Amino acid sequence: SKPLSAYFHFLAENRAAVIAENPGLGIGPVQKILSTKWNELDAVEKEVCTCISSRETS
């Protein structure tokens, strides 16, 4: 299977926590929260996700 992009790796790592913090929310609102969190990450934090993603491709 195709390795996850940095963004999708971030989603996979953080989805459960967002759902736990916001019980009863549907998939759409959870994705919106995750998207906002991703956009708020600084370059260093995004680079960590990118490095993890890159390791999965090698």
N, C-alpha and C positions, 0 to 999 in steps of 0.2 A: 504494500500500500504506500501511497504517497506520504512523505513526512509532513508534519504540521508546520505551518508558517509560524513566525514569532507571535503574531496576533492570536492565532488559534491555540498555540501552546499556552499563552496567557489566559485565554478563555477557559481552557481545560483545567488549569491550575486554580482558577479563582471562582468558577461557577458555583461550586458547592457552598463556599463561604457566603456568597451573595444571596443564594437561596435560603441559607440558614438565618441570615440577618433580615430577610424580607419574606417570611413565610406567607404563602397565599398569592404571591405575585405570579403572573403567567410568564411564559417564555419571552414574549416581546419586551415587557418592562425589565426583566432580568438582563436581557441582551443590551438594552439601552444603558443600564447601570454599568455593565461591564465595558461597553464602548466608551462611556464617559471616563471610567477609571483608566482605560488604556490611553486615552487622549491626555490625561493628566500626568502620566508617567513622564519622567525626564528622560533624556537621551541615554543615560547610563543604565537606567532600569530597563528600557526597551532593548538595549544592547545585550543585557543578560538573557532576555527571551530569545533574541536573535542567535546568540551563541549556542543556547540549548537546542534550538531548532536546527542549526547548522551541524551540530554533533549527530543529530538523528539522521542526517542525510549521508554521513560518511560511513 
